[in-house]
Each structure stands twice: as C-alpha cells, then as structure tokens.
Amino acid sequence: MKRPKLIAGNWKMNTTVSEGLKTLDSLLVGLSQMTPKAQVAVAPPFTHLSDFQKKLKGTSICLAAQNVSDKLNGAYTGEVSVFMLKELGVKKVIIAHSERRQYYGETNDSALEKIKVVLKHEIYPIYCVGESLEDRESGHHFEVVEEQITSVLYKLSEEKLPKITIAYEPVWAIGTGKTATPEQADEMHAFIRDVIGKRFGDDLGVQMQILYGGSVNAANAASLLAMPHIDGALVGGASLKPEEFLSIIKAAS
Ligand SMILES: O=C[C@H](O)COP(=O)(O)O
C-alpha cells in the first residue's frame, strides 16, 4: 500500500519570532525551487503561529503546533486551546512528545484526552511514542511502545485511526546524534502496525502513517525513508537548518 509521506519539522523551543521568520523564508525559497513529493509541516513555537500563518497562506506547507491543552477554555494558566490553534490555521499538533512526557509529566492518559479533543475539532494529531535507552537495553522496547499504543489508540473508535499520525521516536536517539538504524526503526514501525492490526484489523495497521524521529539529518534521511514501513520523519535539530531540512524533504521524494 502506498501511504503519503510527511516530513515534519519540530522546532522545539528555538528561535524568536524574527529569527524564525528568516528561517521560514529560506525554507520557502528552497521549496519554491522543487516539487516535493512529501507533505511538509512545520511546528514552530506558539509565539510564531500567527506570523507563520500569514507567510504560509497559498503554500502547501502545513502549519503544526507542538502541544495543545486537553481543556477547551477557562482558568488553566499557561495553556493553549484547540480553538486558539484552529484560528491560527494549525492543521496538525504533536502530542505526547517524549520531552513533554519526560519534563512535563505527560502520560498516556493525558495524550488520549488531547487526541480526543483535537480530533473533535478537526486538527490532526501526531502522536509520539518511543522507548528510553534503558528500555531498549533491557529488551523492553516492544512492550513499552505496545503500552503507549494500546492504552491510547485502542481507546478510540476505528474511524478515528486514519486521522492520526504516529511518530516513533526512540528517546535515546533524540538530539543525541545517535540514530536508530533503518532496520531498527523499520522493525518497530512494523510492530506498531501489527499492534494496531490486532485491535482494528490488518488493513488499518497497514494504512497508518508512521514517522520516524531521532537525529534525522541530510546524511541518514534517504536510508531511513527508503524502509517499507517508514512514512516520513519528525525532524528536530535539522529542521532549523533550511538547507538540511530541504535535503531531507528531497530524500522523501
Ligand atoms: O521531534 C523531533 C524529535 O524529537 C527529534 O529531534 P532531533 O531530530 O533533534 O533528534
């Protein structure tokens, strides 16, 4: 089955608005000189979304956010709601990134709530899963990822699944320069398809869009993206360097 490819840049907490706009401009110039086969998304900090929405008007780049509240409105200091994102043209949102799990106490339960909220308001989640180094070294990586899938996605109804993108990001490969080998990543992606298939049927397992994330760069993108179960990349550090990000986008073509 031919699944659409997605290359998404997660800018994390990097760049001020003015710096970010310069980076976006370079990216747009590069993209105007190519015909990307993959869908391209950028997830800048919340502060950038309004300006980015204006710049991205009429382009094919999808605007994404890095997080969202599971609450709709009210006294939740510091939170950003799905309505606020929607008004700014956000189409996708990263949910339960490992940094949110590790530093801000996000859990499978909170991920489920957030996924339900955004789907209800037609924003598409990129749900992040992945094991720690300790999990991998002790041979528990499949178990951990299975739990992240079953305790969240199994609780949704079948018709919701095709609206969700999964990002497999082994924590030990994030920002470390240590990438999972294409075989390691592909093996986990195939496993995730099987886990989805067990509950929702093999067709849905095959249909899910699953990205790989963790030190993806211009040098390793082609070999990762060539793997049969890898449908794109969630790129951190390299997405802040337009030339490098463009090379990754090209590698998906
Ligand atoms: O969301 C992106 C991932 O955390 C990967 O980050 P990285 O490419 O800097 O390793």
The ligand as a Tripos MOL2 file, in Angstrom:
@<TRIPOS>MOLECULE
LIG
   10     9     1     0     0
SMALL
NO_CHARGES

@<TRIPOS>ATOM
      1 O1         10.5100   15.8880   17.3620 O.2       1 LIG1
      2 C1         11.6420   15.6510   16.9470 C.2       1 LIG1
      3 C2         12.4890   14.7160   17.6270 C.3       1 LIG1
      4 O2         12.4740   14.8740   18.9920 O.3       1 LIG1
      5 C3         13.8570   14.5400   17.0390 C.3       1 LIG1
      6 O3         14.7210   15.5570   17.4060 O.3       1 LIG1
      7 P1         16.1970   15.5500   16.7590 P.3       1 LIG1
      8 O4         15.9900   15.4260   15.2730 O.co2     1 LIG1
      9 O5         16.8070   16.8320   17.1540 O.co2     1 LIG1
     10 O6         16.8930   14.3410   17.3060 O.co2     1 LIG1
@<TRIPOS>BOND
     1     1     2 2
     2     2     3 1
     3     3     4 1
     4     3     5 1
     5     5     6 1
     6     6     7 1
     7     7     8 2
     8     7     9 1
     9     7    10 1
@<TRIPOS>SUBSTRUCTURE
     1 LIG1         1 GROUP 0 **** ****
